[in-house]
Amino acid sequence: MVVLAFAGGNTVEAIARLVQTSPDRVREMIHRFNEMGMASLDPEWAGGRPRRITTDDETFIVQTATARLESVGLLFTRWSIRKLARYLGDNPTRRVVVGRERLRELLARNDVTFQRTKTWKESNDPQRDERLDRLDELLSKHLDRCFAFDEFGPLGLHPIGGSSWSRARGPSVSVRTSTSPQACASSTAATRSPTMSSSALREKKGAKNTLAALKEIRKRRSDGKQIYVILDNLSAHRGEKIRTWCAKYGVELCFTPTYSSWANPIECQFGPLCDFVLNNSDHPNHLVVAKKIHAYLRWRNANARHPAVVAAQRKERARIRSECQHRWGRPTARAA
């Protein structure tokens, strides 16, 4: 437009008003056209400093940041911004000179953040799939006769941290040194009804206490029909005396796979128990602990759908799922 307007006999001031620019800018474009001709209409330069980090460089940065350091021959276990910037500026594959703040911006733009890693044990049980399939079958077809059992503890007598409303200077801290023995809370939950939960405080885990709990579960269904109890592979759960009694009174023990206690539905009950009874507490003896637990279970059974209970159970389920990378029941098969 500037060249055509000037060729038409217009003045520089009139052309500047036409294209909304300064007269000096119009004179600059006219002189460049006189020097370069038509090539000045398609310049090979643009405003601003040329880009130093290309798209391929950015892709290489993201791939390097998300790779383990062993793969690039370094002895560290994780990247820091300083280590990553130094490696990118001096590596045999692709040299990318980038500052630390710019490196943070590039990683954030590609949704790469600094996160805490989690570990879990993968089950090595040869019967893992069969046992998980059996648990899925029981919970879907025989829910009214399916129970879950597990031990929770040990419960030591010491102040337990938590959270509470307090003045700005900080919550109070209580200190006590106790020589009392620890105890184990044996908990039983009926999965067929969210309002049935019970607990018993024992001095330690053992086959005797397990058998007593199974007898209490058997009393829940006094009609004599077959019942199913989900529990883990603790040695106190698999004794010959227990198996004999279960065969006699119609109790099938359904064991979770090794390192797969997350498959037991009762696990989501322990989180709310800690939140409502144990956290932020300092109980003087085990009798007080037992009374608090039983009082909570009575309240829970009467308020099974209370928003606080439901929220605590969902929080515990989410925590277990995130740690184990599994849903309840058999894990979803991964793509090849």
N, C-alpha and C positions, 0 to 999 in steps of 0.2 A: 504493500500500500504506500509506503514512504517513497519508493523508487518511482512508482507509477504517478503518484501525486507530484513529485518533483519534475518528472518528464512532461507533465501537463502544464507546467509553468507556474505552479503554486509557490508561494514563499515558504521559507523555513518555519516562520511563526504560525502560518496557517496550517501547515502539515502537523506541527506539534500539537495544535489544538484538536486536529482531526483524530489523531491516534492516541491522544491523552498521554503525552510524554514531554520531555524537555527539548528545547531547540538544540542543545548540544548533542543530545542523543540522536536527533534527526541528522545533523551534520556528520556525526560519526558513521551512521549507516550509509549515507550518500558517498562519503570518501572511500569506505570499504568496498562499495559496489564499483566505484571507478577503478579501484586497484585490482580487485579479484574477479569482477564480472559476476556471472550467474552463480559461481561457487559460494559467494557470500550469502546467498539466500538459503543455503543448507549447511550451516557451520558444523564442524566436528567437535565443538566444545559446548559446554553448558555452564550455567552459573553455579557457584559453590565449589568446594574442594572435591576432587575425585574420590570415590569410595575406595577405602583401603582394604576392607574385608568384603569379599564377594560372597555370593550365596553358597558356593561350594565350600568356602572357608567356614562359613557358619554351620553348615552340615557336619563338617569335620570336627568342629568344636563340640557340638552336641554328642556326636558319636564317641569322642574321647572322654567327655565328662561322664557319660553313662557306662563306660567300660571299666572293668576291674583293672587295678594298677598292675597286677601280675601279667596281664596280656601285653603291656607295653614295656615290660622289663624293669619296673620299679619295685622297691621293697616295701612300700607303704601299703596300708589297707584301705585308705580312702583318699580322695582328692581334697585339697583345700584350694581356695581361689588363688593363693600365691603359688602353690605347686603347679596348678593347672596352667596358669599364665606363663610360668617359666618353661614348662614342658612344651607348650604350643609355640613358643618363640624359638625353641632349639630342639627339634626332633627330626629324625631321618625321613619321615613320611611326607609331611607338609608343614612348612614353616609359616606360622600366623602370628604376627606381632599385635598384641591386644593388651590394653590396660585392664586392671582389675575391675574397676567400676563398669567399663564397657563390657567386660566378660560377664558380670552379674546381669546386666541388661539383656545380653544375648541369651543367656540361659533362662531367664525369667520369661522372655518372649517365646521361647520354645517349650514352656511348661516343664522345665527341669529345675527342681527345688531340692534343698538339702533336707533329707528326711531321716528319721530314726529307723534302722533296720530291725526286723523281727526274725526270730528263729522258732522253729518247731521241729518236733520229731515225726518223721514219717513212719508209719506202722510197717514193721517187718513180719507181721503175722501171716503165715501161709494161708490161713482161713479168713483173712480180712474181708474179702468180698462176700463170702458166704455169711459171715456174722452180721455184716452191715445190711445185707439183703434180708436177713431174718429179723433184724430190728425194725426195718421199714415195714415188713409184713405185719409184725405184731402191732405196731403203732397205727397202722391203717385198718387192719381187719379185726383186731382183738383189743381195742383200746379200753373197753370196759373191764378187762381182766388183766391189764398190764400195769405193773408197778415198777418203780425205779428206786434203787437203794445205793447209798454211798456214805462213806465216813468223811467228816469234816473236822480238821484239827491238825496238830494239837492246839489246845486253847491254853496258852500261858497266862499267868496273872501278872500283867504289866501294863502300863499306860499304852494305849494304841492311838496313833495319830489319826486325825480326821480334819474336818472343817466345821466352823460354826461362826455365828455372828459374835463379834467381839469389838472392844474399843480399839481405836486406831493404833495404840501402842503395841498391840499384838495379843493373841490368845494366851491364856494361862497354861503352864506346863507343869504337870505333876510327875513326881519321881517316886518310885517305890521299889525296893528290893525285896522280892518274895522268895521264900524257900519252899513254897507249896508245890506239890507235884503237878505236872500238866495233865490235862484231860482231853479226851477225844469225844466230839459230838457225833453220834451216829444218827443220821437223818434218813427218814423214809418219806417218800412222796408218792401219791397215787396219781399217775398220769391221766387216768380216765376222768378225773374231776379236778379242776384247779383249786378246789376248796379243801382238799385233803392233804395235809402235811403234818408230820409229827417228828419228834426228835427225842433222843435219850442221851444223857451225858454219861460216858463211861471213862474209866481210868485209862484204858488203853484199847487198841484194836486187838481182836482175837476171834477165834472160831466160836467160842462160847457166846460172845456178844452178837456175832453174826447170826447164829442159830436163834437166839432170842428175838432178834429183829425179824427174821423170817417167820417165826411163829406169830408175831404180832401182825405181820402182813397177811398171813393165812386167815386170821380171825376177821379180817376185813370182808372176806368172802366166805361166809360160813355155809354156803350151799354145797360145798364139796366139789365144785367144778374146777377144772384146770385153771391155774393162774400162772402168770409169767412175770419174772422178776429180772430186771435189767441191772447189772452190776459189773464192776471191773474185775481184772484178773488177779486181785490180791490173794496171796496164799491162804489167808484166813477165810476166803469165800469158797474154796475148792476142796475142803477136807472131806474125807470118806464119810464121816458121821453126818455132815451136812447133806451130802449127795444121797445117802441112804434115807434120811428123813424126808427130803424133797420127793424122792421117788415114791415114798409111802403115802404122802399126803397131797399129791397132785400139784407139785410146784416145779416148774421148769426154770432153771437158771439160764439166763441168756447173757453171756459174757460179751463185753465189748472187745474189739481187737486190741492187741498190745499197742501202747502209746496212743490210744484213741479214746481216752476217757471223755472227750468232747461229745462222743456219740450218746452219752447217758443224758437223758432229758433233765435229770435232777440238777445238773451242773448250773443251770441258769438260776437256781434258787439260792445258791450260796452267795452270789453277789449282793442281792437285796438283804440277806441276813447280815452280811458285814456292814452294809450301809446303815441299816436301821438299828442294829444292836451292838456291834463290836467297835466300829470306827468311832473315834473321838470319845472313848470310854476308859475307865480305870476301875474295874470291878475288884472288890477286896478279896473275894473267894469264889470257888466254883459253884457254890450253892446260889449265889446271886446271879452268876452267869446263866445257870440252868433256868432260874426263874425268869430272867429277862428273855431268854430264847423261847421258852414256852409261852410267855405272855405275847411275844411277837407273833408266834405261830397261831395262837388263838385269834389275834386281831387279823392276821392275814387270811385265815380260813373264813372269817366273817366278812372280809373286804377283799375278796380275790380279784375283783376288777377295779380296785382303787387305782386312780391315775398314777400315784407314786409307785405302787407295786408293779404295774404294767411297764412303766418307764424304766424302772430298775432292772426288770427282767430283760427288756429289749436291749438295754445297755450291756448287760452281761452276755447275752447271746451275740451281740455284735463284737464284743471283745474276744470271745472264744473263736468266732468265725474268722476274725482278722488274724488271730495268732495261728490258727491251724489251716487257714486257706481252704476250709471245707464247709459245706452246709451240714445240717443235721442229716444223718443217714449216710448212705453210700456216696462217696465223692463222685462228682461229675467227671466223666472220661475226658481227658485232654486231647486236643487235636494232634495228629501226628506231625 
